[in-house]
Amino acid sequence: MFVARSIAADHKDLIHDVSYDFHGRRMATCSSDQSVKVWDKSENGEWHCTASWKTHSGSVWRVTWAHPEFGQVLASCSFDRTAAVWEEIVGESNDKQRGLSHWIKRTTLVDSRTSVTDVKFAPKHMGLMLTTCSTDGVVRIYEAPDVMNLSQWSLQHEISCKLSCSCISWNPSSSRAHPPMFAVGSDDSNVTYGGKVQIYEYNENTRKYAKAETLMTVTDAVHDIAFAPNLGRSFHVLAIATKDVRIFKLVPMRKESTSTGPTKLEVQIVAQFDNHNSQVWRVSWNITSTLLASSGDDGCVRLWKANYMDNWKCTGILKGDGSPLTGSSGQPTAMSTVVGSSVQTSQNALNGMSAGRIGKRAPFAPPLRQLISPKIYQQHPSYY
Amino acid sequence: MEELDVEPAITNIPAASDGKHLGFAWGPGDILAYETLYKASSGAKGSGCSFIHEVRKDEDIYSPILRKLFNESHHIFVGLQTIREDLPNKNKKPQFVSISKNYRSVIRACMEELQQVAVSTKDAKVSMQYGNQVSILLAIELIWNLCEVLFIDAAPAGSLLLHLLDWVRLHKADVDEKAREVLQSESPAEHHDYWDVVVSYVLQGRLEEARQMLVKQATLQPAARNMYKLMDTLLTKMPFYNPGGTQTLTEFDVKWRNWHEEVDRCLQDNSFASNRHLEIICRILVGDEDMLLDHKELLGTWYHFLVTRLLFSHPTVKPTELHYYAQSCMTMFLDSRNVPEPLDNILLAAFEFDIHQVIKDCSIALNNWWFVAHLTDLLDHCKLLQSHNLHFGSNLREFLLLEYASGLFTHHSLWQLAVDYFDHCPEFGRVYLELQIERVPLDTERKALKVLRICEQRQMSEQVRSICKIMAMRALRNNRLGSALSWSIRAKDAAFATLISERFLQDYCARGTFSDLDLIDNLGPAMLLSDRLTFLGKYREFHKLYGEKRFSEAAKLLLSLMTAKIAPRSFWMTLLTDALPLLEQKEVIFSADQTHELMFCLEELTSSLNITPGTDGSMQDEDIELTKVELLRLALARNLAMAIVKEGTVET
């Protein structure tokens, strides 16, 4: 892996979240400077900031995109106790020429009395639904009944989790066999309060969400939680960022036909890693859930991968090298330093290890001025 | 299987490290990383100059030359998948060998191109980078070639050594380069590399070429003529197994032993004692290991040493015996100072016929999935992989193909190749394709149609619907109603079609004309998707009939729009107003019955309007409405009168 480019984000304070849109052509950033910025990727892969506006009156914790079926819609949540929904409107043509776009606030969701810590759109097959959770321990599910009118959101469900909530994740499965399900994590650090991850499932009969399971083994503060894409499997996979990285398998038990309660889940731990040494703050899956990334107190992002035997291992680490880029002309510098250093390593490998092999030549014309031998540079252990 | 413990690769991010966190976001082909602090409280203050770093996973995919490798190997891959399953394996072997050779020739072509660029470029960094890629491809081709010999071709004793010789010759071709230099010099026999070339030829078993070189020396030393002649005889007489011939392996072995004894006798006789070089060659011919190891520089690698040693000591080596010789040659060749590298271990595993270890080590050591995915697929087709029943993915082949194809999917044009790979992964291919294809950016209508076609061919109805919906939404946002409508018809999205039809009708009411006539005129059965769309189509049909002066048909249609409740109530006034010019025609168009029905509609409308007397609308609007109603009533009454008269006249 290598750093292809560095983008000067130009936020005036800490960035708290960066989020790709569904197709990976746009991203949104949010910061303690109370603003959100939207970036568009040009044909040549450069990122351009096309909108930047003040969104909240406090730190903006998270920003997230709705599915493009609903248009260009963002949601943000903040320390200012609100969540907000934003929609891009197609502006004047001269704005487009200047590479700018307009985002207008469609609604402010003010039901929380405390900091709103996470905001997520529900899977698209459920319609346009937005979920928030807050430090007062309440998960709220809103729905926009008319997708053409995003100023109307109705609070559909209010679920009290009793513990200060830090994160939510929807189960992305759209299978009919799986009723809507989400997991909520709590960052309450008091271990005597028991399990910090709760799973809720929608009940068709009562039209309410009911708790299906509490992961009793996770008693430390939970900072992030992520369901993996389902891949057509009968079970669900959930990654948790707590004092370590954990991956759980949730296997729905066969339901008795008379039972009307939530599906019982059999909880199995698949992997547990303490490589971050201390708290883990974020976990997230790639598109096909073959890779899990986690970020922790060791200042690293670690990539985890299962081989075909379902053994999980760390296959890559992103690490700050202690040289913060400064100035606005960071882009070219970043490129050359990083590309430069990786070439350096390969060169060392070449000089150090294959000294005894000099003299071999590639078996074809034109004759090489450079001596090349078959050699494997250990650049990126793919690990299978 | 033994787990090789490899330290994870560390990628340095130009960001502060102490006390700060590294945030991240997954993208389709990359990860964004940024400096942050998660122990979030309002107190934490960040620096103003924050950067977001785009970290790419696979750089190979962006190399324009390697792209050819991906493209061409894709054709071979697809061809391989169509080889008929029902043929007995024996008959398929030549096909598999030829496919293996095709793959290798693609690698070679790619290498040559890379090498030319590496040599011709002035940029040292680029040259270095391409040079590295050539080295990796060389290693890949070397491994592949060996796998082809050992696993796919599976040559038996006798032929095995011949194949291995070819393998070594192909990958140790610098002797030709050196030979050319020597031969082009003024006096080849006196060239300082002369003997290196002769010995190298012998080491590779290229005895004919060695003899030709020796002739040059012999002519210079007439005194040693006999000695050279003796060597020439030994070289000429060395037997090589001929797999196509009538000779059995045992016959060959006897012949070879006789020759070997003869060489040995020459050595005992000190026949070459007076010529150091010929003495060396003779001892090589007799398979003297110490003498071979004295020529490490010329052999270059332990596997060349292995093949040379087999050639002169065990030419009838069986596949099952290889691992023993390979292991000992590696240990002998690499002394304690040299640690075996990944490549050495991979080749050794191949000689040990441990296919899984080869694939595994290659996966770990190589930074792309191209090689392992294609080789494993080929070996799987040869029925060489025991079908491990796997937890993750149905088997090794599928696991590796999925990884490779997923990598391709991150590229803006290579993703189309990946589709075929996913198609040939029975277990998870389809789910992967579904997840990946809906992420392909739909930059243009053309690209959207391309993606759509792929989904439609595979009956991926949810993806088809979603793509159409996204496109419809985008068109609507940009006020391209026609495009929005056709996409929502494609998505079979009734609610959205209703919404867009409504927009069309609003536009008509505001401007008096329709846009996108072509589309609306040609809706056909698609019209039935939603009531509003049906109405839009029928209403437009009315306008067409009217325009063509087919008044009675137009009138009939107009009336039916109301009586059959196709038209929304809100639109009735517009329809009745549209009836006005028809009522005013000289000729009677609406019959008495029809006029009655029209009157009925009008009264129904006005009575329902009267329930909520216009409080919102301005007086002026209300006046206009009232005037309209009055006008309509008048026209209807007059038309009714005319119709009764006319109908009465016709009857009598």
Interface residues (C-beta under 8 A of the other chain):
Chain A: M1 F2 V3 A4 R5 S6 I7 A8 A9 D10 H11 K12 D13 L14 I15 H16 D17 V18 S19 Y20 F22 H23 G24 R25 M27 T29 S31 S32 W47 G58 S59 W61 P68 E69 F70 G71 Q72 F79 V90 K124 M148 S174 H223 P229 L231 G232 Q279 W281 R282 S284 W285 N286 I287 T288 T290 A293 S295 G296 D297 G299 C300 V301 R302 L303 A306 N307 Y308 M309 D310 N311 K313 C314 T315 G316 I317 L318 K319 G320 D321 G322 S323 P324 L325 T326 G327 S328 G330 A334 T337 V338 V339 G340 S341 V343 S346 Q347 L350 M353 S354 G356 R357 G359 K360 R361 A362 P363 F364 P366 P367 L368 R369 Q370 I372 S373 P374 K375 I376 Y377 Q378 Q379 H380 P381 S382 Y383 Y384
Chain B: E3 V6 E7 P8 A9 I10 T11 N12 I13 P14 A15 A16 S17 D18 G19 K20 H21 L22 G23 F24 A25 W26 G27 P28 G29 D30 I31 L32 A33 Y34 E35 T36 L37 Y38 A40 S42 A44 K45 G46 S47 G48 C49 S50 F51 I52 H53 E54 V55 R56 K57 D58 E59 R108 M111 E112 Q115 Q116 A118 V119 K125 S127 M128 Q129 G131 N132 V134 S135 I136 L138 A139 E141 L142 L170 H171 K172 A173 D174 D176 E177 E297 G300 T301 N338 E341 P342 L343 I359 K360 S363 I364 A365 L366 N367 N368 W369 V372 H388 L390 H391 F392 G393 N395 L396 F399 L400 L402 E403 S406 F428 V431 Y432 L435 Q436 E438 R439 V440 P441 L442 D443 E462 S466 K469 I470 M473 R474 R477 N478 N479 L499
